């Protein structure tokens, strides 16, 4: 049975009724909505405060990324305890991998660019057509992220540098895990790569990508709390949890 046929119920669920209400409700809950005020005026004030908090959180993340990029540019110019020309080839290789093959050095939005590379990593894991290969790739990617991101922190002398985007890359396939599993059960085999990027299915892929960026930026509980873990564990855990949020939200639409 072709993928387009079996994906029709998913698209119908995506565009209709209670599923959209459920999605919006879950997003509001995990973004930190606590108790709605009892009075109508209070509801308006709560919405305004939520909107300001959302804008400030996004501005803070952008500023953090710009500061990290500027600091690392200083490092490559020799204004750091360990200038670029003093690093070993092994250190340079670690940074190249941890920075997502250098895409993390893109100014302004390294996390977004790294997440796009994560979509490519997701597609690569689909190519062999084996679900256990897909799962093993996720585990291996997350393990390498813990190791390499922790090493990159030590090399750069900063906690969770903005240019280190291997964590976003490794976490992205987690977002798609329920969709891959659901289609695999229907098809009795792994869906092909093009199934996630053809027809109207690319809209759902784009939505999953956008939701991952939202959760990665806003960091609802316990995503932000996980950043306190030591070394590469803290760098990777928050992206894994953000991806897990997206995966859970996607389940009703699969």
C-alpha positions in Angstrom: 0.0 0.0 0.0 1.5 3.4 -1.0 2.4 5.8 1.8 0.2 8.5 0.5 -2.9 6.3 1.0 -2.0 5.4 4.5 -1.1 8.9 5.4 -4.4 10.4 4.5 -6.0 9.8 7.9 -3.0 11.5 9.5 -3.4 14.6 7.3 -7.2 14.7 8.0 -6.5 14.6 11.7 -3.8 17.3 11.3 -6.2 19.8 9.7 -9.3 19.2 11.7 -11.2 19.6 15.0 -10.2 18.4 18.4 -6.6 17.5 17.4 -5.7 21.1 16.8 -7.4 22.1 20.1 -5.4 19.4 21.9 -2.1 20.6 20.3 -2.8 24.2 21.3 -3.7 23.1 24.8 -0.6 21.0 25.3 1.6 23.9 24.0 0.1 26.3 26.5 0.5 23.9 29.4 4.2 23.1 28.7 5.1 26.7 28.0 4.3 27.5 31.6 0.7 28.5 31.9 -0.1 27.9 35.5 -3.6 29.0 36.7 -5.9 31.1 34.6 -7.4 34.1 36.5 -11.0 33.9 37.5 -12.0 37.4 36.2 -12.2 38.4 32.5 -9.9 41.3 33.0 -7.4 39.0 34.7 -7.5 36.7 31.6 -6.5 39.6 29.4 -3.7 40.5 31.7 -2.5 36.9 31.8 -2.4 36.8 28.0 -0.4 40.0 27.8 2.1 38.7 30.4 2.4 35.4 28.5 3.0 37.3 25.2 5.7 39.4 26.8 7.3 36.4 28.4 7.3 34.6 25.0 8.9 37.6 23.2 11.5 38.1 26.0 12.5 34.4 25.9 13.0 34.5 22.2 15.0 37.7 22.4 17.2 36.2 25.2 18.0 33.1 23.1 18.9 35.2 20.1 21.1 37.5 22.2 22.8 34.4 23.8 23.5 33.0 20.3 25.0 36.3 19.1 27.2 36.7 22.2 28.5 33.1 21.9 29.3 33.6 18.3 31.1 36.9 19.0 33.1 35.3 21.8 34.1 32.4 19.6 35.1 34.8 16.9 37.4 36.4 19.4 38.9 33.0 20.2 39.8 32.4 16.6 41.5 35.8 16.5 43.7 34.8 19.4 41.9 36.7 22.2 41.2 33.6 24.3 43.2 31.6 26.8 43.5 28.9 24.2 43.8 30.6 20.8 42.9 28.7 17.7 46.5 28.4 16.5 47.3 26.7 19.8 44.8 23.9 19.5 45.8 20.4 18.5 44.4 18.8 15.3 42.3 16.5 17.6 40.8 19.5 19.3 40.0 21.1 15.9 38.3 17.8 14.8 36.2 17.7 18.0 35.1 21.3 17.4 34.3 20.7 13.8 32.1 17.8 14.7 30.5 19.5 17.8 29.8 22.6 15.7 27.9 20.5 13.2 30.6 20.5 10.5 31.0 24.2 11.1 27.4 25.2 10.5 27.2 26.2 14.1 29.4 29.1 13.3 26.7 30.8 11.3 25.9 34.0 13.1 22.5 34.8 14.6 20.7 31.4 14.4 23.2 28.5 14.8 20.6 26.4 16.6 18.1 26.7 13.7 20.8 25.8 11.1 21.9 22.9 13.2 18.4 21.7 13.5 18.1 21.7 9.7 21.2 19.5 9.6 19.3 17.3 12.1 16.5 16.9 9.5 19.2 15.6 7.1 20.5 13.2 9.8 16.9 12.0 10.2 16.7 11.3 6.5 20.0 9.5 6.5 18.8 7.1 9.2 15.8 6.2 7.1 17.9 5.2 4.0 18.7 1.6 5.1 15.0 0.9 5.7 15.5 -0.7 9.1 13.8 0.5 12.2 16.5 -0.8 14.5 19.1 0.9 12.5 17.1 4.1 13.0 16.9 3.6 16.8 20.6 2.7 17.0 21.5 5.8 15.0 19.5 7.9 17.6 21.3 6.3 20.5 24.7 6.6 18.8 24.1 10.2 17.9 23.1 11.2 21.4 26.0 9.4 22.9 28.5 11.2 20.5 26.8 14.5 21.4 27.3 14.0 25.1 31.0 13.2 24.5 31.8 15.8 21.8 29.8 18.6 23.2 31.4 18.1 26.6 34.8 18.1 25.0 34.0 21.3 23.0 33.0 23.0 26.3 36.4 22.3 27.7 38.2 23.4 24.5 36.3 26.7 24.3 36.3 27.3 28.0 32.6 28.0 28.2 29.4 26.2 29.2 27.1 25.2 26.3 28.6 27.5 23.6 26.1 28.7 21.0 28.1 27.4 18.1 27.9 23.8 19.5 24.9 22.4 17.6 25.6 18.7 17.5 23.0 18.3 20.3 20.3 19.7 18.0 21.4 17.5 15.2 21.4 14.3 17.3 18.0 15.1 18.9 16.0 15.8 15.7 15.3 12.2 14.8 13.7 11.7 18.2 11.0 14.1 17.2 9.9 11.9 14.3 10.1 8.6 16.2 6.3 8.1 16.7 5.6 9.0 13.0 8.3 6.5 11.8 7.0 3.8 14.1 3.3 4.4 13.2 4.0 4.3 9.5 6.2 1.3 9.9 3.4 -0.6 11.6 0.9 0.3 8.9 3.3 -0.5 6.0 4.8 -3.6 7.7 8.2 -2.0 6.8 10.1 1.2 7.2 8.7 4.1 5.2 11.0 5.5 2.5 12.7 8.9 2.9 10.5 10.6 0.3 7.4 9.7 2.3 8.2 12.5 4.8 8.9 15.2 2.2 6.4 14.5 -0.6 2.8 15.6 -1.1 1.3 17.3 1.9 3.5 15.4 4.3 6.2 18.0 4.1 3.9 20.3 6.0 3.8 17.9 9.0 7.6 17.6 8.7 7.9 21.4 8.8 5.6 21.6 11.8 7.7 19.1 13.7 10.8 21.1 12.9 9.2 24.3 14.0 7.9 22.8 17.3 11.3 21.5 18.1 12.8 25.0 17.7 10.0 26.4 19.9 10.6 23.9 22.7 14.4 24.2 22.4 14.2 28.0 22.7 11.5 28.3 25.5 12.8 25.2 27.4 9.7 24.3 29.5 10.1 22.2 32.6 12.2 20.0 32.9 14.1 21.0 29.7 15.8 24.1 31.3 16.4 22.2 34.5 18.4 19.5 32.6 20.9 22.1 31.5 22.4 22.0 35.0 23.7 18.5 34.4 27.5 18.4 34.1 29.4 18.7 30.8 27.9 17.2 27.6 25.1 15.7 29.5 23.6 19.1 30.2 24.2 20.3 26.6 22.5 17.2 25.1 19.7 16.5 27.6 17.8 19.7 27.1 17.5 19.1 23.3 16.6 15.4 23.9 13.8 16.5 26.2 12.6 19.2 23.8 12.5 16.5 21.1 10.6 14.2 23.4 8.0 16.9 24.0 7.5 17.2 20.2 7.3 13.4 19.8 4.6 13.2 22.4 2.6 16.0 20.9 2.7 14.3 17.5 1.3 11.0 18.7 -2.5 12.0 18.2 -1.8 12.9 14.6 -0.1 9.7 13.6 
